[in-house]
């Protein structure tokens, strides 16, 4: 399936996969990548969702290109900046399809979506799927644990002003970021597509969400869904489960690592996204949804 590149009026870059045999009223889907990620890394998940009949986009969150030539922007670019990118992408997609897209965030992308939802009215919050989301209380403790596991790479990241070094060698990325069992050869494209993350974005994710934001999301909890990987070493299952309970959000569990958006997980995750879209559509048109609730998915190694 061909991936096209689109650009909004404000210059936000989107990748687009056209729906295969989809209806004209199919809900579009907007994917939001995580820290050090890119829209291109979401390509497999994009294709898998579009194949099921939904026009699918992935937003390229805007980062400064060079921390040395644009040092200040390396600190002023935050998850709130990313929320503005999501708002622009959402408005553009609405103009193309006359429907608000469902939002699917991965890792830090979930945090950026939550910042976007701060600006939405309670009745304006779209279906939102949070894949391997960071803690509502901020990611400081997981960050400290990660640094303790890999202190050398944190030092190199700090000295070089390149947070990509946090993932250090491919072995670390393979163990903690990408799907378990993926060969080094298969992971090479994913690793090569990692991008340096601004300090400001990382630092803003360390702060807890405000009580008012949590209450707003909680009020729309029926539209917020958590996808949790039971083998997630970056944001563990227990923390994510507790956050889902705080938000009163439904949870779907996967026997997966933090890299749930990548192959070989992408197709199964896409099927679960489609099931959630069907349930949401059934609610809107008043169809019964009993018996359609997705079950926990199990992946192979």
C-alpha positions, -999 to +999 in steps of 0.1 A: +000+000+000+014+034-010+022+059+017+017+095+006+030+127+022+006+156+029+012+190+043-013+211+062-018+249+057+005+255+087+032+233+074+026+202+095+038+171+077+015+140+076+019+106+061-013+092+046-025+057+038-057+056+018-085+034+031-089+001+012-125-006+003-137+018+031-170+035+032-172+073+027-182+078+064-154+057+078-137+075+108-102+086+099-074+077+123-045+099+133-014+082+147+010+101+170+045+088+174+065+087+206+099+101+218+127+099+193+102+083+169+088+095+136+057+093+114+076+068+092+080+044+120+042+042+122+040+031+085+033-006+092+005+003+117-008+028+092-011+002+064-027-023+088-054+001+098-060+015+063-064-020+050-094-024+073-111+005+056-102+036+075-081+065+061-051+067+083-026+095+089+006+098+110+017+133+121+053+143+121+057+162+153+078+193+147+113+193+162+142+217+158+166+203+133+199+211+149+204+217+187+237+235+181+223+260+157+190+264+174+199+258+210+170+277+226+143+257+207+158+225+220+144+236+254+113+255+244+099+226+222+076+207+246+047+183+246+025+214+245+042+223+212+033+189+200-003+193+211-005+223+188+008+201+159-019+176+167-046+203+168-035+215+134-034+180+119-068+172+134-084+203+119-069+196+085-081+160+085-116+172+095-115+194+065-106+165+042-131+139+056-157+160+074-152+138+104-130+142+135-102+116+135-098+090+162-064+096+180-039+068+185-008+078+205+023+058+214+043+064+245+052+101+246+026+106+218-001+099+244+012+127+266+011+151+237-025+140+230-035+146+266-021+181+263-042+185+232-073+172+251-068+199+277-079+224+250-110+204+240-145+207+254-157+175+271-181+168+243-153+174+217-129+147+229-126+121+201-120+083+206-085+082+219-064+051+222-033+053+244-007+027+235+020+022+262+012+056+278+035+074+303+024+078+339-002+105+346+020+115+376+049+122+352+077+100+339+104+110+364+106+077+382+106+056+350+133+080+336+155+076+367+151+038+365+161+038+328+191+060+336+202+037+364+201+008+339+221+027+313+241+054+330+269+056+303+244+064+275+227+091+296+261+108+301+268+106+264+233+120+256+240+149+280+275+157+268+265+156+231+232+174+236+216+145+217+190+125+236+191+098+209+221+085+228+197+075+256+190+045+234+227+040+230+235+008+212+211-011+191+211-038+218+195-014+243+169-003+217+162-040+209+157-049+246+136-019+257+120-001+227+114-025+198+094-058+197+109-088+214+124-114+191+129-089+162+163-096+145+189-069+143+185-068+105+148-064+108+152-036+134+178-017+114+152+005+096+135+013+129+167+021+146+179+043+117+146+063+118+151+073+155+154+110+158+170+132+185+143+144+210+144+180+223+152+183+260+121+204+265+098+176+253+114+151+276+114+175+306+077+184+301+068+148+302+084+144+337+057+167+351+024+153+364-008+162+345-028+188+363-059+177+384-081+197+360-068+179+330-072+145+346-108+154+356-116+164+320-102+132+306-120+112+333-153+128+323-147+115+288-134+081+300-156+061+278-137+075+248-103+069+263-088+034+260-054+020+272-035-006+253-010-021+277+020-044+269+026-069+297+064-069+288+068-031+287+101-023+305+099+014+300+064+021+315+054-009+335+020-027+334+011-019+370+016+019+366-004+020+334-032-002+349-034+022+379-037+052+356-064+035+336-083+030+368-078+066+378-093+077+344-120+050+345-107+040+311-111+005+295-079-015+292-068-040+266-037-061+274-012-074+250+017-099+255+040-072+240+069-049+247+069-011+246+072-013+208+036-023+203+032-001+172+059-020+152+058-052+133+052-080+143+026-065+166+012-039+142-014-061+125-029-073+158-029-038+173-046-025+142-073-052+145-080-040+181-081-004+170-107-013+143-128-032+169-128-001+191-138+021+162-167-003+154-179-002+190-177+036+190-196+038+157-223+014+171-228+037+201-232+067+178-259+051+157-276+032+186-267-003+176-262-029+203-226-036+211-229-066+235-205-094+226-183-071+206-160-061+234-124-069+224-105-094+245-069-093+256-046-100+226-016-124+228+013-122+205+041-146+198+077-138+205 
